[in-house]
Amino acid sequence: MARTRSSSCKAPLRGPKQLPSATLGKRSRAVFTYDPDLLEAIPFGVGRTFATSNTWVSDNCLRFTSLCPVTGQPDWADLFINFIPAAHLIESKSLKEYLHGFRMHGGFHEDVCRVICDDLARCMQPRYLEIIGHFDSRGSIAIWPFVQYANPGDAAAEQILQHRLLNYTPGKYAPDAYGRNI
């Protein structure tokens, strides 16, 4: 069954050896609020004879910023984006520009993580995806949302989702090496 791309993802499906041309190696305008159209998917396994379905990818955004929707004050976080790709990865420059667009976006921590998860799932259609936000404390309360997605009908991905959800404790799925405990 052929996959289609949603309108919130810039790149159409490509052959296995083509790289994106919309952002790769080009300057782009600064974005002051998040825009899912900045996201671009690239084929998984470009230039390789095979790509395994057991590959995990972690994209970590250290010092992510969004705004408190009530006070307008900046909220800082370390975001951990972990996923098992199907046919596409997220292009890193487009991800960086997309995430930087949240600097002037007001949203509660849980909502911000859910929006990011939804947009990435629509764009690259992974087997499994999770977003972990380690937001700095504000008023002595640190909020660490954990949001997941599993490709519907992928029994293994749905099993991973259930296992990780049932075994989740704050900080468990984020790298220890960063050493930022709040």
N, C-alpha and C positions, 0 to 999 in steps of 0.2 A: 504494500500500500504506500503510495507516494505521500510524503509529508509536505505540508504547505507552511508558509511562513506567515505569521500574523502581521498586521500593519504596524505594530510597534517595534518591529525588528527590521533594520535597514537592509540587511543582506538577503537576497533571494538564495534559494538553494543553488549550489554550484557543484561542478564536477569535483572529483576527489583531489585534484592537483592545483586548483585555483585559489589564490589568496585574495583577501578583500582589497578593494581599491578605493572605497569611500573615505577611509581615514588613515590607512597605513602609510606612514611616511609623509603625511601632509599636515600643515598647520590647520587649526580649526578655531572658530570663534569661541570665546569664553561664554559659558552658559551660567545663568544666575538662578535658575530653578531647575529641578530635575526634569529630564525629558527622555522617555523611553525610546524615542526614535534615534537616540545617539548609540544605542546598543547594536553591535554587529556580531553576527555569528560567523565562524570559520569552520571549514570541514575538519573533522577529527581524523588524524592519521595522514595528513598531507605528506606525500613523498615516501610513505611507508607501504610495504606490501600488505600489512594487516594492522588492525587496531583491536586491542583486546577489550572485552566488555567489562573487565575487572579493574579498570583504571579509575583511580580517584584523583581529582584535581582540587587543590586548595588555593584560592585567591584571597590573600589577606590584605585588608585595607587598614593600615595602622594610622590612626588619627583622623578617622571619618568625622565629619561635622554636619550637623543639621541644626535647626532652630526649634526651641521650645515654642509650641503653638500658643501658649498662654502669655509668657513673658517676653518672647522674642530673643531671649538669651541663647547663646550657642551651647549646644550639647555635643560632647566629644565622645567618641567610641572607637574601639578596635572592632572591625567587622571581619568575620571569618566566613567565607563563601566556599563550601565544600560540595562537590558534586561528582556524579558518575555520568560521563557524557554518553550520549547515544551516537548520533552522527555528527554533532557539532560541538565546538568549544566557544566560549565567549572571547572575542578579541580584546586583549588587555588594554589597549589605548582607549577603545570605546567604553570599556568598563570604567576606567579611571575618569574619563570625562563625564560619564553618567553619574558616578558616585560624587564627583565634585559639584555637580549641579544641586545636590542636597544642601549645600552651604547656606543657601537663602530660602530653603523650604521649611516651613513650619509643620511639624508632625510629631506625634507621640512616638516614643521609641519602638513600641510594638508595631504601630502602623507603618513606620519607616521600614522596618525589617520585612513586614508582609508585602509591602509594595515592591521592594527590591526582589524578593523571592518570586512574586507573580510575574514581574517584568522579565526576569532572567529565564524563568520557566517557559514563558511565551516565546522568547527569542531563540533559545538554543534547544528547547525540547529535550532536556536531559532525562536519563533514566531515574536519577535521584538527585535532589538538591536540598541543601540546608543552609540557612543563614543564621549565624550566631552574632548577636550584638552585645559587646561588653561596654555599656555606656558608663562613663565616669559618674561618680555619685554627685547628687545635687540635693542639698538639704539632708545630707547624710544617708540618702537612699540611692544605691546603684541598681539600675535595671538592666537585666541581661536577657533579652528575648531570644527564643530558639524557635525558628520557623522552618517547616519542612514541606517538601513536595515529592511525590512519587508519580511516575508516569502511569496513568490508569491502564490497567490490564497487564502491567509488568509485575508478575507475582514476586520476583526476587526483590525488586525495588520497593514494593509495598511491604515486604517482610523486613527489609532494612529500616524503613520508616518506623514501623512498629517497634522493632528492637531498640533503635536509638532513642525513640521517644520514651519507652518504658524504662530505659536504663540511664536517662539523662539526669545529670546533676550539674549545677552551675559550674562552668569552667571545664567540664570533663572533655569536651570535644575541641577545645581551643589548645593551641600549642603551649606547653609549659615554658618553653625557652624564652618567651617574651617577658616573663617575670613581672607583669603588671597586674598585681592583685589589688583590688580596691577594698 
